[in-house]
Amino acid sequence: MFAGLLSAQAPAVDQIPINAPYVISPGEVVGAMLKLASVSKTDVVYDLGCGDGRIVIHAAQRYGARGVGVDINPKRIAEARANAKKAGVEHLVRFEIQDIFETDIREATVVALYLLPELNLRLRPKLQKELKPGARVVSHQFHMGDWKPDKEQALGASRIFLWTMPPAE
């Protein structure tokens, strides 16, 4: 079961130089993010900067959703793939070594983020261009500037933000 990994504290890890540090979302935050985004078995959850894969793995385990995790660090992707296999959901999820700004996210119905505010702001035009109306974006801790969230939730010291892509104009 993946639950043990969800409760784990952030380990000391090798970090390749990127624009965001590798920080693990606590299990209760992962669960709250997916719940706030109303994830279901019909969803395709993308986690941009997926680290160990816990968000898409939890979405697959809990809701039967398909998922795609993207990270630029090959060590994190290897770890995520091993975690998916251990959790028995490798048939529902895949992990890609890729720059999040070059990732095709048009298939996503939910995008999960735990990135720094400046990365969220840089991603915002991509999200607005590539996501279909009704797709949801859920962010742990960081907002997207003046893009007002549809929902916000406090969970201890953590904040979770949710945006829903509007209908096409």
N, C-alpha and C positions, 0 to 999 in steps of 0.2 A: 504494500500500500504506500502511496505517496505521502500520506499524512505526516509521517515522521520527518520528511524533508521539508514540509511546509512549516513545521515548528522550529526548524533549525535556525540558529543565529548565523549572521554573516561570517563566513570563514575568511581567514587570510588567504588571498588568492593572488596568483600572478596576474598582472594587468597589462594589456598591451596599450599603447598610447592611443586613446580615442577622446572624444569630446564629452564623455560622461563616465563617471566611475561605476564600477560594478557594485551595486548595493542590492541586497535581496529584499523583496517585499515579504513581510511576515505573513504567515498562513491566514490569519484572520483578515488581513487587508486583501489578500488574493480572493478569498471567499466573498468579501463585501464588494469588491470591484465587479466580480462576475454577477453577483446578485443585483447590484445597482444597474448594470447593463442589461438585465433581464435575459441572460444567456439561456438558450434552449438547444435542443438537439438539431435544430435546423440551421444553427449559426456556424459561421466560419470565423474563428477568433484568430486574429493576428496579434502577436506580441512583438513590437519593434524594440529591440534591445532586450532579448528574451533571457539572457543569462542562462541559468540552469533549466529553463523550460517550465518552471512551476505553474505559470498562468495557463498556458495552453494544455498542459497535462491535467491540471485540475478541472478545466472546462470539459475535457474529454471524459475524465472519470466521473465527475459529478452530473454532467448534463448530457453526455454523449455527443457533444459538439466536436466538429473537426477543428483542427488548429494548425497554424503555421507560426513558428518562432524564427526570428531573424536576429542574428548577432554577427558582429564583425570579427569576434574572437573565436578562432577555431577550437580552443580549449573549452569554451562555454558550450559550443555546439556539440562537441563530443560528449560532454557531461549531460546535456539535455537529451541527446539521443539515448544514452545509457539509462537515464531516469525514465524516459518514456517506455523503454523496453521493460525495465523493472516494474513499472506501474501497469504494464499490460495494455498500453494504449497506442503502441507504435503504428497500428493500422489506422488510427484516427488523426495522428499528428505528423508533421514533418518539420525539420529544422534546417535552415539555410545559412551558410556563411556568406553574408552580404552586407553592404552598406544600406542602412535603412532608407536613405534618400534615393537609392536606385532600385528599391524593391517595388514590384508591381503589387499594389494592394487592392486592385479593383474587385477581387473576389471576396474581400473581407466584408462581413456584416457587423463585426465588432473589432475595434483596434484598441489594444491595451498599451499603455505607456507608463514608464517610470523613468523619465528623462528629466534633465535640467530644464528650467523655464526657457532658456534661449533655444534649446533644441525643439521644444514643443512649438515655439513661435516659428521656427524655420520649417517645421513639418506641416504647420497649419495650411498653407496653400496647397500642398500635395494632398492632404486629407480632403480638403474641400473640392479639389479637382477630380480625384480618383474614386472617392467613395460614393456609392449610390444613395439617393434619398432614403432616409430611415436607418442607415447604418449608424452605429453608435461608437463614440470614442470615449474611453474611460481612462483617466489619468490618476495615478497615485501621487499625491502630494502637490503637484504643480499645475497651475492654470495655463491658459493660453492668451494672456494679455486681456484685451477688451472683448474677447469672444466669451460672452456670458454663458455659463453652463446651464443646462436644463435642470440638473439636480446636483446637489453637493451633500456630502456626508462627512461628519467628523467621526473618527474612530480612534479614541485615545489622542495621541499627538499627531496622528496621520489625518490627512484630508483626502477625499476622493471626489473627483469631478466627472460629470457625465455630460456629453454633448450629443445631440441627435442631428444628423445631416438633414437639412430642410429639403422640401420638394424642389425639383428643378424649376427655374423661372422661365 
